[in-house]
Amino acid sequence: MADEEFLELNTELTLLCSWFCPFAQRTWIALLEKGLPFAYKEVSLRNPDTGLWYPLTEKPKWFTALNPLGKVPVLAYKDEKTQQPHSVYESLICNEFLEDYAPAPGHPPLLPPHPALRAKARIVMDHFNTRFVPLFYRILIRQDVGQQAEVAEQLQAECDWLEDNADQAGPFFMGTEFSLVDCAMIPWFVRGYILKHFRQLELPPQRCTKLQRWVKAALERPSVKGTFQAPEEGTSYEDKLLEHYVRYADGSANSTSAAAFK
């Protein structure tokens, strides 16, 4: 991976991102929702010749200085008063940071005002992150058909849990307002067609009517659609994303997610 001497930071936020990463997409969506000016920097996490992910030791030093884990997303900036550089990483933490960095009323709030509802939002995000997300990767990585069927049942059960916890009226997960919960979850439903293509699994199930409504509304949100950007001009975002997941589906992916969730 080509190194760079440094990344020039300024007082405007810089989003270090990879176009294909659902975790980074969470923070990209939140930035667009907040209406904040930011610089976008694409970080190449995969070797274009082999299709494999670069090991941590081959990632640029400027990048691992900002995030020692070598993952995206990262939010980086210089403090306007002190000129001290700051970096924030881990997608859900990045999004909570944005809620503090750009609070209401100057920027749209992405958490409900009531403490109990804010707590519920965090419970849902934590549940999704620790239960649904690992299963999404597991059904792709595992090559045994019986194991795939078992994980498919678990994913459908997780959709039932989400259905039970979604707002009755919607259209978004917590109600009428788009929130950090939507930012946290929608990237994996953007990729629903990938599970259908490789594992013939359609999510959410038809029985989950509130979840179906939510996915439809969230996919039409300008902030979500604004992240559907293919790496090369003139190529299809959906097609390029499908290409990216081939290595998960054939069990050869060596990414952090593949190692963590297999």
N, C-alpha and C positions, 0 to 999 in steps of 0.2 A: 504494500500500500504506500503510495507516494506520501512522504512527509511534507509538512510545511513548517516554517520556522516558528510561527505564532499565529494566533487569531486576534486581529485588532478588534478590541471591544470598545463600545461607546455607551453613552447613557441610555440609548434605545436598546430594548431587548433584542437579543439574537436567539433564534430558535435553531438549534442543531437537530437535524431531522434526517430521516431516510424515507423516501416517498412511499415505500411498501410496508412500513412498520405500523401496525395498529396501535402500539403503545404510544409512539410519537404522534400518530394521528389524533389521539385524545387531546394532546396539548395544542396541536395546530388548530383544532376545532375551537378549543376554549379561547385561544388568542383572537380568533376571528369573531367569536361571540362578544368578547370584551371590547372589540373595536380598537385595539391597541396597535400603534405603529410598531413594526418589528422587522428585523432582517432575517431572511430565511437562508440557512446554509445547509446544503445537502452533504451528508457524510456518507461516504461509500463504505459499507460494512462487508461487502462481498467481493471476492476476487472475480473480475469479469471473465477471466480465462477458464477458471475451474468451476465457478458457480458456488464455491464454498465460502463460508464466512471467515474473515481474517481473525486469527487468534489475537488475544489482547496485546501480546508482545509486538505485533506488527502494525498496531494502530498508531496514528500520529501522537507524538508526545504532547502537543498542544491540546489534543482531544482528551487524552487520559488525565491531563492536569486538571481539566474541567470536570471530568467524571472518571474517577479511578476504575469504575466498572467497565468503561468503554462501550456504554450503551446509549441509545437515544430514547426519549428526548432529553435535551439539556437546554435550559434557559440561562443565558449568560449576559452580563451587563456590568457597566461601571457605575458606582454610586455617584449621583450628581454632585453631592457635597464633598465627599471624601476622595472621590476618584478611585476608590478601592474596587477591585474586580470581585464579582460574586457569580457563583454558578449554583443552579438548582437542578437536581435530577430525580428520576423515578416519576413516572407519568402522573400518578394520582397526587403526589406531593407537589409536582409542578403546577397542577391545576388548582390545588388549594392555595399555593403561593400566589397565583394570579388573582384569586379572590381577595387576598390581603393586599396585594400590590396595587390593584385597581378596584377599590371598593365602590359601592353605591354611595351617593346618588350619581357620581360622575360617570360611572360605568354600569352596565346592566348586571344585577346580582345573579350569580349562578348557584346560589344556595337559598333555600326558603328562609324567611325571617324568623320563624318560630323554632326555638331550640330543639323541641322534640322532632320536628320535621327535618331539621339539619342532621340530627342524630340518625334518623331513619335513612336519609340519603347516604350517609357514611356507612351504615350497616349494609345497605344494598350494594354499594360499590365494593366493599370488602368481600362480601359474599360472592359477587360476580368474579372478582379478581382471583379469589382462592378456589372457587369451585368450577365455574363455567369455563374460564380461560384455559386452565390446564387440560380440560376434557376436549376442547376445540383442537388443540395440538395433538393430543393423545390419539384421537380417532384417525388422524392423518398419518402419524408416525408408525402406529402399530400395523403390522402386515398380516397378522392372523385374523381371518374373517370372523371367527368366534369372538375374539377380543374386540374387534370393531363393533360387532352387534351389541356387546355389553356396554361399551362406551356410548353408543348411540342411544341406548335406553337411559343412561345417566344424563346425557345432554337434554333429552326430552323431559326428564324429571326436573332438571334445572330450569327449563323453560316454564314448567308448571309452577315452580316456586316464584319465578319472576311474574307470571300471570297473576298469582295470588297477591303479590305485593305492589302491582302497578295501580296507579290512580284509576278510580272507577270511570271518571269522565274523560281523562286525558286532555289533549291528544298525546302529551309527553309523559314520561314515566312518572313524574311527581305531580303532574297536573297541567295547568294551562301554560306554565312557563318552562322553557328549555333550561336545563340545569346541568350541573357537573355529573349527575347520574347519566344523563343522555350522552355527554361527552365520553364518559368512561366505558359505555357499553356498545354504542352504535358501530364502532369500527369492526367488531366481530360479526355483526349482522350485515354490514357492507360486504363482508366476505362469505356470506351464506351460500352464494352460488358455487363457491369453491368446494364446500362440503357436498353439495349436490352433484357436482361434476366428478369428484374423486370417490365419494363414499355413498352416493345416491341417498343422502339424508337431507331432508328439507326442514329448515328451521326458520321461524318457530312453527310448531305443529299447527294445523288448521284449528284445532280445538282452543288454542290460546288466542282468543279474539282480541283482547285488550293489547296483547303483545304484537299481534299482526297490525293493529291500528297504529301502535307506537312506532314500529319499524317504518311503516309507510310515511308517517309524519316526519320522523327524524331524517329519513333519506331525502326528503324534499327541502330540508332546512338549508338555506344558502351557505351557512358556515360548514356544513357537512359536505355539500356538493363542491365547495371551494377547495377541498382537499383531494378531489379526484383528478390528480395530475400525473400523467404518465411521464416516465423519465426522458423519453425522446418525443419531440414534436411530431405530430402526424401518426402516433401510435395510440392504440386503445388502452386506456387505464385498466379495464377489466381483463383484457387479454394479457397484458404484461404482468398483472397481479397473479393471474392463473399460472403463468410461466414460473413466477417466483415460488409458488407453493408446490411445484413438481417434486422438489427435493424432500419436502416434508412427506408427500404422499408416497414416495418410493423408499422412505426410511433412511435417506442418505444425508439429511440436513445436519449440519454441525453447529447450528446457532445456539445461543444461550437458552432460548426457549425450548429448542429440541432436546437439549441436555437436561433441562429442569423438569420437563413435563412428560417425558417418555414413559 
